């Protein structure tokens, strides 16, 4: 979305680290999940898929947060 891209550009202009979380993955079938992640990957590196319903991605998100905090 336009606002998301604006935030991405601002964060990068401020040399801030960020993570991109692709939410509501449980609402998509497997093929659509792959297409969605591929599309987001063209804009930002390593988007993290997440589903609150299934718990998909929780561990990976916490690992990414921990890794990001250790880099400071």
C-alpha positions in Angstrom: 0.0 0.0 0.0 1.1 3.5 -0.6 1.3 4.4 3.1 3.4 1.3 3.8 5.8 2.3 1.0 6.0 5.8 2.4 6.9 4.5 5.8 9.5 2.2 4.3 11.1 5.1 2.5 11.1 7.3 5.6 12.6 4.5 7.7 15.4 4.0 5.2 16.0 7.7 4.9 16.5 7.7 8.7 18.7 4.7 8.6 16.2 2.8 10.8 15.9 -1.0 10.8 12.5 -2.5 10.2 10.8 -5.9 9.7 8.0 -6.5 7.2 5.4 -8.9 8.5 2.8 -10.3 6.0 -0.3 -10.9 8.1 -3.5 -12.9 7.6 -1.6 -15.7 5.8 -4.2 -18.2 7.0 -6.8 -16.6 4.7 -4.8 -17.6 1.6 -4.3 -21.0 0.0 -0.8 -22.2 -0.4 -0.4 -20.9 -4.0 -1.7 -17.5 -3.0 0.6 -17.4 0.0 3.6 -18.0 -2.3 2.5 -15.3 -4.7 1.9 -12.8 -1.9 5.3 -13.4 -0.4 7.0 -13.3 -3.8 5.3 -9.9 -4.6 6.3 -8.4 -1.2 9.9 -9.8 -1.7 10.3 -7.7 -4.8 9.8 -4.6 -2.7 11.5 -5.6 0.6 14.0 -8.3 1.5 12.8 -11.2 3.6 9.2 -10.5 4.5 8.0 -12.7 7.4 4.7 -14.5 7.0 2.4 -14.4 10.0 -1.0 -15.9 11.1 -2.5 -15.2 14.5 -4.9 -18.1 13.9 -2.4 -20.8 13.2 0.6 -19.2 14.9 2.7 -19.4 11.8 5.7 -17.2 11.9 5.7 -16.4 15.6 9.0 -18.0 16.3 10.6 -16.5 13.2 9.4 -13.0 14.1 10.8 -13.2 17.6 14.1 -14.5 16.3 14.3 -11.6 13.8 13.5 -9.1 16.6 16.1 -10.6 18.8 18.7 -10.6 16.0 17.8 -6.9 15.2 18.2 -5.9 18.9 21.6 -7.7 19.1 22.9 -5.6 16.2 22.6 -2.4 18.1 
